[in-house]
Amino acid sequence: MSLEIERKFTVADGWQVPPGSTGEQLRQAYLSPKGAAVEFRVRAKRDARVMTVKTFDAASGAMVRQEVEFEIDDAVFAQLWELAGGDCLSKYRWNVPLEHHVATVDEYDGSLAGLRVVEVEFDSVEEARSFEPPDWFGEEVTGSPAWSNRELAASARAVPGEAARVVPEEQGETR
């Protein structure tokens, strides 16, 4: 089991993918109900299929989660994807170099199109707390349930049509 220590932000309007950034398409589905203490997810990225189990580390606050991740074969992935019942999402993840870190920017597809968030992972809670986000980072949403990928997947399912844009309720509007 490993610890995932990260902070999450919205992306400021006008941000463009910088030259030299790399990325990949991701599809993920959630098997645990909204609000569950333990999150079960399957993810497809390139040729890999991965099962992930995450839980918050209550002693360390919202930016720290315990995580177990392992590869699964295509047949198991397909079965688990079906069990998710539509609580899934698709996004393109950009890896953007920062001075001492890598920012991962997720640009969502489908009914979440237009929504972008950025996360930065850290080696320690102290390092995470001392991080000064660059100007292109928007509002911090670390630990906000409305901005979790689990909640976004449920929101994507609830919105008909590919052109609709979902903004988490904490931020106000839903279009």
Buried (B, 14 or more C-beta within 10 A) or exposed (E): EEBBBBBBBBBBEEBEEEEEBEBEEBBBBBBBEBEEEEBBBBBBEEEEBBBBBBBBBEEBBBBBBBBEBEEBEEEEBEEBBEEBEEBBBBBBBBEBEEEEBBBBBBBBBBBBBBBBBBBBBBEEBEBBEEBEBBEBBBEBBBBBBEBBBBBBBBBBBEBEEEEBBBBBEEBEEEE
